[in-house]
Amino acid sequence: MSAYPKTLQMMKRGRAFLGSEYAILCGAMSWVSERNLVSAISNAGGFGVIACGAMTPDLLDAEIAATKALTAKPFGVNLITMHPMLFDLIAVCARHGVGHVVLAGGIPPKGSVEAIKAAGAKVIVFAPTLALAKKLLRGGGDALVIEGMEAGGHIGPVATSVLAQEFLPELAEEHLVFVAGGIGRGEAIAGYLEMGAVGVQLGTRFACATESIAHPDFKKAFFRANARDAVASTQLDPRLPVIPVRALKNKGTEEFAAKQREVALLLDQGSVDMGEAQLRIEHFWAGALRRAVIDGDVENGSLMAGQSVGMVTREEPVAEIIGSLMAESEAALSRR
Ligand SMILES: Cc1cc2nc3c(=O)[nH]c(=O)nc-3n(C[C@H](O)[C@H](O)[C@H](O)COP(=O)(O)O)c2cc1C
């Protein structure tokens, strides 16, 4: 008899879809969600997702192979829709028989969902509005993640609590919906499951797990931070619609303002088009995040973190984090 019967029952559809013991995804985090963290999450009964980010097909190929060597459990791959080699990356996932591909960062380009499904994999999509969610689910998306602005990394403008009220009553019966953004404890998981979610996705809570390769100084910055330190970037130029990023305040967040001014100037001069301008902004983030996660430059790098960072106070093995989340959810449901 499991220690979490009520939670597992409410996660039943999500668990069947993912093929994991618990319907808890660790959302892809560029540089952080690599073989070690992904395999640890899946080995602990959750569902790990490799962050492909700006990787080339060869690098992704190596990362998937290395992850497979560390776990026999299912895991997914997160691909950014604007990656110039998206279809080659899809082919790499297909060759490895990856069971779940998460498409992040925008509306999936024509043919991408079909290409993933042709290889027998399931497609997980993000949607910032209900109308787009319905369209993507009609167009072949097998499951949906709704992610609120409390989350770390790139964010939309609406809070998780509001998205959950808008999406779940409409979609939860017929579709598989996972909730992400601002989840730090199991009581919140219980609440979203009761609203109809089949599972949840967390990032910030797992970023500093023992198995995470993030630099010790990156982890220390998380342990010290409070919710209010994880702030969203602001858009400086109305013509340059940069997607806001939530990260811990530091010199790097200020440098982002300078980067925006620089790219806006290039737009003015007509030396780049809008697509190229946005790509440059994304490259800035990828580079800055690498500096913080890998090099430990917590001053100039990007410390992407969600508001739940205040609940991350020490390094814990993934299995303990998942165990606490499940126990808190179960206790909450049992008190009802
Ligand atoms: C350091 C960091 C990097 C992230 N990188 C990515 C990414 O590359 N692709 C993506 O789809 N989401 C990314 N995210 C979002 C997470 O996958 C996840 O959805 C989010 O962290 C959930 O909200 P939470 O931080 O409140 O738990 C990132 C989040 C963090 C904290």
The ligand as an SDF file (V2000), in Angstrom:
LIG
                    3D

 31 33  0  0  0  0  0  0  0  0999 V2000
   17.0170   28.2420  -14.1470 C   0  0  0  0  0  0  0  0  0  0  0  0
   15.7840   27.9790  -14.9890 C   0  0  0  0  0  0  0  0  0  0  0  0
   15.9290   27.7390  -16.3600 C   0  0  0  0  0  0  0  0  0  0  0  0
   14.8120   27.4420  -17.1510 C   0  0  0  0  0  0  0  0  0  0  0  0
   14.9860   27.1410  -18.4840 N   0  0  0  0  0  0  0  0  0  0  0  0
   13.9180   26.7490  -19.2360 C   0  0  0  0  0  0  0  0  0  0  0  0
   14.0960   26.3130  -20.5780 C   0  0  0  0  0  0  0  0  0  0  0  0
   15.2070   26.2680  -21.0940 O   0  0  0  0  0  0  0  0  0  0  0  0
   12.9920   25.9100  -21.2780 N   0  0  0  0  0  0  0  0  0  0  0  0
   11.7290   25.9190  -20.7160 C   0  0  0  0  0  0  0  0  0  0  0  0
   10.7720   25.5580  -21.3930 O   0  0  0  0  0  0  0  0  0  0  0  0
   11.5390   26.3470  -19.4410 N   0  0  0  0  0  0  0  0  0  0  0  0
   12.5910   26.7340  -18.6870 C   0  0  0  0  0  0  0  0  0  0  0  0
   12.3940   27.0960  -17.3600 N   0  0  0  0  0  0  0  0  0  0  0  0
   11.0450   26.9370  -16.7600 C   0  0  0  0  0  0  0  0  0  0  0  0
   10.9070   25.5740  -16.0740 C   0  0  0  0  0  0  0  0  0  0  0  0
   10.9250   24.5280  -17.0070 O   0  0  0  0  0  0  0  0  0  0  0  0
    9.5980   25.4270  -15.2660 C   0  0  0  0  0  0  0  0  0  0  0  0
    8.4800   25.4480  -16.1110 O   0  0  0  0  0  0  0  0  0  0  0  0
    9.4470   26.4940  -14.2150 C   0  0  0  0  0  0  0  0  0  0  0  0
   10.6410   26.6130  -13.4840 O   0  0  0  0  0  0  0  0  0  0  0  0
    8.2750   26.1480  -13.2920 C   0  0  0  0  0  0  0  0  0  0  0  0
    8.0240   27.1530  -12.3650 O   0  0  0  0  0  0  0  0  0  0  0  0
    8.7730   27.2640  -10.9350 P   0  0  0  0  0  0  0  0  0  0  0  0
   10.1220   27.8020  -11.2440 O   0  0  0  0  0  0  0  0  0  0  0  0
    7.9270   28.2310  -10.2110 O   0  0  0  0  0  0  0  0  0  0  0  0
    8.7970   25.9020  -10.3380 O   0  0  0  0  0  0  0  0  0  0  0  0
   13.5050   27.4290  -16.5620 C   0  0  0  0  0  0  0  0  0  0  0  0
   13.3730   27.7090  -15.1950 C   0  0  0  0  0  0  0  0  0  0  0  0
   14.4800   27.9830  -14.4040 C   0  0  0  0  0  0  0  0  0  0  0  0
   14.2940   28.2460  -12.9170 C   0  0  0  0  0  0  0  0  0  0  0  0
  1  2  1  0
  2  3  1  0
  2 30  2  0
  3  4  2  0
  4  5  1  0
  4 28  1  0
  5  6  2  0
  6  7  1  0
  6 13  1  0
  7  8  2  0
  7  9  1  0
  9 10  1  0
 10 11  2  0
 10 12  1  0
 12 13  2  0
 13 14  1  0
 14 15  1  0
 14 28  1  0
 15 16  1  0
 16 17  1  0
 16 18  1  0
 18 19  1  0
 18 20  1  0
 20 21  1  0
 20 22  1  0
 22 23  1  0
 23 24  1  0
 24 25  2  0
 24 26  1  0
 24 27  1  0
 28 29  2  0
 29 30  1  0
 30 31  1  0
M  END
$$$$
